[in-house]
């Protein structure tokens, strides 16, 4: 168990680094590679760690709400104050009209405002609630439900950029990868971690995302996936190769601290975009562009993670980690 959790912390750490890199003005090529599997990976890992619950549904609902919804609203509140505070100082007006701020604060129109990565917390909450009911009350012919969810995800994938309240339009897709992660954790078959398998898998993944899916930058949140079957295959290949690599790495003090605190990074890394946008405008005199060279975006991401490493160390020394969801 310990060894398995070690590599999962490493996977979550490297995975959240890729998430942040993709958001920090990454080029299309980098986004194609990262976006092809990075969000399915986190649903997969969450499902891999899921254990059948013996507690009743009200207790599970409360526990899951504390784990996912409480951080969501705390990060949303911080975002509301910071973004609108900056907007008021700079332009003497709110970031968006009040009605839209309220709607997006509660994720009522499929958008969560400026801090867009927070959608994941609500969708994962929905997925975990549905998965609890699935494993608790459905013991036979589960494959029928799995097939039905797959077909529903396929149908919803045709509604590109149509977003529903609480991210319900992507819950079936997230649930599928969550289920695959859970199913994988129950298998006792040996995993082949040889370099030839990893290299061949990586080649297959790159061929899938660049050719079979025509270089689509997969938008999980918007269901802008390109060819659904190519995306699904590519995501599975990406997860497979990535997890094998992380099992090769095993325990890593560096990546584990980021993996254990991926929730904090999910909820706060967009604030760096505010800082970077102002810094770039001050240095160049121009607004930040959509993308920059790999070396620059990689450096921006590395800087953010150096900041997080220092933050985690300081809060541990001060004994205040629990106030910031830091482990």
Beta strands, then each sheet from edge to edge (+ up, - down):
end
